[in-house]
């Protein structure tokens, strides 16, 4: 069942999602060569709790940490580790969730660690652009396929591929609600979008083949060919004329300045 949110519920969702944005902004301050992914996770958990929320991912489906941190060829659901240290030239996707006032927030951003190869930077830039192409179609009267089509066309035009096995989702009092939001599709197909629907749009795009494998930890998803992946995500409310973006990259951009993607 798809739950439509009223104005009050959307504002509660916005509060939770803005905290996710602030947490990702805090991550931007600490990402550097030599820091462990577990240390980033510790900082994020403390930050979220200090702001009156609880980590949305911690314990969700048995997930053991606050953040999903996926480095280089890891696509999603990477588990933070004390012995996983970021290196110059890495890219690191951080997916963060919060639970605040009974509503979830969810957003993701792929960060550069120091200087990154231009070919990898282009992957990040195109993936972020694709997210906003999808959001442009998140309006009342369109269909889910319009969102997926826009994302898929933008990325495939640059010879990148779209991961199919993992998709976006509805969000509200639960982290994952209906509908599923694929990052591929055909225009004019799928669920009809209505004002008040709240969804997380999150393209996961690969530099090479879209084929993926699961690591032995039963969480981390990697590209089969070990080429880089990128992941950007916003939570949005479907509007009459345009989507209302409830999460934010502004806090990241304030930290990174002209180095932001």
Secondary structure, DSSP 8 states (H G I E B T S, - for coil): ------HHHHHHHHHHHHHHHHHHHHHHHH--TT-BHHHHHHHHHHHHHHTT-EESSTTGGG--SSEEEEETTEEE--B--TT-B--TT-EEEEEEEEEETTEEEEEEEEEE-SS--HHHHHHHHHHHHHHHHHHHT-BTT-BHHHHHHHHHHHHHTTT-EE--S--EEE-SSSSSEEEEE-S---TT-SSB--TT-EEEE--EEESS---EEE-TTSS-EEETT---EEE-BEEEE-BSSS-EE-S-SHHHHHHHGGG--
